[in-house]
Amino acid sequence: MPSPAILVRDLKKVYGAKAAVDGVDLEVPRGSFFGFLGPNGAGKSTTIRMLTGLVPADSGSIEILGFHLPKDELEIKRRIGLVPDESLLFDRLTGAEFLEFVGRMYGLGRPTAIARAGRLLELFEVQAGRKLIGEYSKGMRKRVAMAASLIHHPELFLMDEPFEGVDAVGARLMKDILLDQVARGATIFLTSHVLEVVERLCDRAAIIHNGKIVTCGTLAELRSGGESLEDAFVRVVGAERQGELLDWL
Amino acid sequence: MIAAILRAQWLSTRPGAGRGAVFGAITAVLWYGLWAAGAVAAGVFLSHASGSTVLSAVPLGMLLVCSYWQIVPVFSASMGAGLDLRRLLAYPLPHGDLFLIELLLRLASGTEMVLVLLGGSIGLLANRSYGGPAAVPRIVSPQLLFVLFNVLTASGMRSLLERIMARRKVREMAAVILALMWGLPRIYLRTGSAVKSWNGPASGLQRVGFPWTAAAQTTLGLSWLPMLWLALWVVAALVFARRQFDRTLRYDATAMQATPLTVRPSAWASLAEQFYRLPGLFLRDPLAGIAEKELRSLARTPRFRMVFIMGFTFGLMVWFPSMIGHHGYQSAPSPYFLPTVCLYALTLMGQVTYWNCFGFDRSASALYFVAPQPIRQTLLGKNIAALLFIYLEVLILTVVTAILRVIPGWPGIVEMLVVIGVCSLYMLALGNLSSVNYPRALVAERATQGARGGARFQGLIFLLYPITLLPVFMAYLARYAFDSQLAFVLVLSIAAIIGGVLYGIAMESAVNTAHRRREAILAELSRS
């Protein structure tokens, strides 16, 4: 039986007096489309940043595709594709130049990188000519970021709010590409505030709140008694409105 | 409302905790300490100076203050503290309030000069001929007007230059014009005969009253007329500053910087592409890829391009007049001219390349930490790109000096290339350390920028330059002392070996620091 795509045990990260991630246990099976949900500041981005090695964990263990972090850091990096919440795009390059650069960073030869860059730009419908990435719209930037995450054909995708700022056409395009990747055996781990996206795409999900995993399982397991994912989310994180509206508003 | 905006500005630029705060505090103490010492020196000098000395020193001092306030921010490509006031246009704020905020920021950027003026004023008050309690209004009021004039002019110049520099291609032209504005009068005056022809108009202008002479003459109580002139200068500066400020508020920099969707291929673009591909000819990926990316990105970065052009224009303009005798060229060109201008270019390039090599990448630097290449390759790739630009600059300077007929000959050129290489080793070594220990986000789109603590950081770097140049200086000293080329070569060889070892050690340390501090580095680079 293959090892899980992601296996996290008792992961902790503390900033000052606040535990951003507080003893997280997580198992993401290979080939799954996994949604990682949580309110703002719950610890989603910190978890993803620890999985990519951008942020060192204070304690706990991380195993990705059977490799241990930080010991096998380079092996893991070769196998993952990342779409972070913050831009990893170099503003003074064109989209094609950026994709070529990323391909070469992942060990593709220049001819292969150039060829793949061209195909990916076509696939993502990015036709910006000599325009620099710094002049792209937010949606275009997301498309290029996702194209960059695909160029080395990774086994695992880590995506932090990949559809934020993307229009409906772009989002549909990106979703189709991601579903195709999962059908081909890749694993996708994504965070999103848009619960409809998770409901439509993901087969499994976990909800993190105050740095702890409060629930994890298939979508059917998360939704008890036929409620929507939004209802389940609000119930689990305990965000029912308690007070009155502001009297001056 | 103004207080709220200034408070927000202060809160957003306050130093963070930890080593950043310590570094900020040390550089602030060093920088302002130096200026405070200068202010004390000015005060002591003026308090003991004779009447005739005061008469000649005060106008000169005021001229120096005005020059520093107006010219240095332009020449160092750092326009002082800035707040993008256009962001505040969405709020119901009168433009007059925004203008006032701009003036307060310009005043904060000129703190060094306020210190010097304060020291000088106290010195004058203590002077037996010109001071005393009764002189307080006479000395203080023109000083305040002079500060106001400088603040207004600095604001107007900043707005004007920001708009000019935001335009594609125009900004590079502007840099050359600025260099000529600085250098041509000096060359003209150095040629001797020009001095006579300038005497008439210069003395006439002196009578009319430049702002610094008007302020000085009023301060010394020579006449009431200069006060009127000073007031007129302030009014003119106010009109200039306000007009420029309003135009900048309405200016759409993004539209001016936009790349046309279709660009015709040109011979220049093809040449540039060949230059970008240069690392691929002798390096393997990912090193070649990183160096190529760096060459492309930097070449398209307005701030880098400005500094690059300044490297081979300002250096020549500063040093070339020294080469010229009063009646033309000296009999033989100085062998130190080319190395001097090349070293000036090397030091100038530091702020946009090796001192803060992740600065323009900003948050995208995270890619270097998530991609599977070791961070050592990243630093090495960036160093190679910096070195290629440095040697391109040297090539341009060599061609220009050949045209000006002040080139030292082939042995001199080879010597200069080696000297630049050895100095680069030291600078890149320290640059790698500073890049991972004190990274700062830079805005590529703006030709000028006052980054957080930028002036103080530059101040510290100016202190580091003598250390990095010391080994090469020792080689020249050996040649001078022993009158022997062999001594020069020997010392330079030792300097190169030590530089190589230092570079290796610094690289190791920088790599370890990058791994250990990656979270802090990325947090700092993600700040806007």
Contacts between the chains, C-beta under 8 A, distances in Angstrom:
chain1	res1	chain2	res2	distance
A	52	B	370	5.1
A	53	B	369	6.9
A	53	B	370	6.9
A	54	B	366	5.9
A	54	B	369	5.6
A	54	B	370	6.3
A	54	B	518	6.6
A	54	B	519	7.0
A	54	B	522	6.6
A	55	B	518	7.9
A	55	B	519	5.0
A	56	B	518	7.8
A	56	B	519	6.9
A	74	B	372	4.9
A	74	B	374	7.7
A	75	B	372	8.0
A	77	B	370	6.3
A	77	B	371	6.3
A	77	B	372	3.8
A	78	B	372	4.5
A	80	B	370	8.0
A	82	B	370	5.3
A	84	B	366	6.8
A	84	B	370	7.9
A	86	B	363	4.6
A	86	B	366	6.8
A	86	B	526	6.1
A	87	B	363	5.9
A	87	B	364	6.0
A	88	B	363	7.5
A	88	B	364	5.2
A	88	B	366	5.6
A	88	B	367	4.4
A	88	B	370	7.3
A	89	B	364	5.7
A	90	B	293	6.7
A	90	B	297	5.7
A	90	B	361	6.3
A	90	B	364	5.2
A	90	B	367	7.8
A	91	B	364	7.5
A	91	B	444	6.3
A	92	B	296	6.9
A	92	B	297	4.1
A	92	B	298	7.8
A	92	B	300	4.3
A	92	B	301	5.6
A	92	B	360	7.4
A	92	B	444	6.0
A	93	B	293	6.7
A	93	B	296	6.0
A	93	B	297	6.3
A	97	B	293	7.7
A	97	B	296	6.3
A	101	B	289	5.6
A	101	B	292	7.5
A	101	B	293	4.7
A	102	B	367	7.4
A	102	B	371	7.4
A	104	B	285	4.5
A	104	B	286	5.9
A	104	B	288	7.5
A	104	B	289	3.5
A	105	B	285	7.8
A	105	B	286	5.0
A	105	B	289	6.0
A	105	B	290	7.5
A	105	B	367	7.5
A	105	B	371	4.3
A	105	B	372	7.5
A	105	B	373	5.8
A	106	B	371	6.6
A	106	B	372	6.5
A	107	B	285	7.1
A	107	B	286	7.4
A	107	B	372	7.3
A	109	B	285	7.3
A	110	B	280	6.9
A	110	B	285	7.1
A	110	B	289	7.8
A	128	B	261	7.3
A	129	B	261	4.9
A	129	B	262	5.8
A	129	B	263	7.3
A	130	B	259	5.8
A	130	B	260	7.5
A	130	B	261	7.4
A	130	B	262	7.4
A	130	B	263	4.6
A	131	B	258	8.0
A	131	B	259	5.0
A	131	B	261	6.2
A	132	B	259	5.7
A	132	B	300	6.7
A	134	B	444	7.4
A	134	B	445	6.9
A	135	B	254	7.7
A	135	B	257	7.8
A	135	B	258	5.9
A	135	B	259	6.2
